[in-house]
Amino acid sequence: MLGIVTWMHNPLFAQETVTLDLSAPTEPAELVLDPEKGYWTEAFGNAPLVFEPFTFSHSGGTYDTNGYWSGFIVGSNGDTDDYGSSNSPLDEWTGNQWGNMAGGGIRTGSDGSVLKDENGKILTGKGIPYLLANGDPVITFDRAYEADGVYLNNHPWPYYGNLYGDDFTRALDQEGDYFKVTITGLNADSEETGTVEHLFAEYRDGTLRQSTAWEWVDLSPLGKINGLKFTLTSTDMGDWGMNTAAYFCLDKLQVRTVNTDGIITPLSVTTRIYPNPVVDQLTVAGSAIRQVTVIDIGGRPVYQLQANGQSQLTIPASQWRKGTYIVRITDATGVVAHKIVKK
């Protein structure tokens, strides 16, 4: 990654995390996916794409007999095949542009937490929805939020083009080659609040590095924002701009609300977290618990649960890496934070 500032969530202010949920669309009210190839059937139209509080840019149409789209659409097939190498004609990409290199959408537990293997890699599954992005898309919010982070993933079209080249693009095989996205924060007046860069591909020391996993990108340096703009760039440029296929995949965008009047108080006697240190399971007991968020020492969320006023919750912790975490609890008395250690 480039230009990422190490940052930790400040536990002194009352905040709630809002996470993109692709299972609950606002517009359209029902999201219909093609049963064979797993892409949004409105991809080539101009239907709005809204998952409150996020609105995703989207437009489409037809050119000759081919459909085209830009902005964001939803896919679910997790296809990782190469449709543009020397073994297959390039035009097959237009009919097979719905996959991602992680092999599917992000798997979550029944409580909404992101599932990972013992090495910390995000677990995926075919049939789980994710967002496909094309061009320079934009996300707008219903109001201002504090930027938190987002999961990004390589799309197969640029991935294989970077690796082998095709009829339109060369392989990224020269020292310093890259394919990256610049994420720009936008305030209410569409003014820039800052930028964060994420590398999808980089040729360094004689090796092309491309991840196939979902990767968390920290957006906190962008501060308070009303939207995000994504700009793709590559060292493979031509007369008409970037040759590299302008695609990437996105999911689990997170932003945080801030209640500046709600200063977090020390852990009250009515709220308990145990055991500490924790090995397998963490118990949170309190008064009408509404939300529990666990973040690691680098500020990345590892667990979040929207509760319904329960007095006690059990949180699975066996897949967390060893280290220090902050548990942030919203309950009937306000917001509290507590430090725990995972052994």
Secondary structure, DSSP 8 states (H G I E B T S, - for coil): -BS-------TTEEEEEEE--TTS-SBSSS--B-TTT-BBTTTTS---EEETTEEE-EEEEEETTEEEEEEEEEE-------SSSTTS-GGGGGGS----TTSSEE-B-TTS-B-B-TTS-B-EETT--EEEEESS-EEEEEEEEEEEEEEEE--HHHHHHHHH--SS-----STT-EEEEEEEEE-TTS-EEEEEEEEEEEEETTEEEE--S-EEEE-GGG-EEEEEEEEEEES-EETTEE-S--EEEEEEEEEEEEEEEEE-B---TT-EEE-SSBSSEEEEEEEEEEEEEEEETTS-EEEEEEEEEEEEEEEE-TTS-SEEEEEEEEETTEEEEEEEEE-
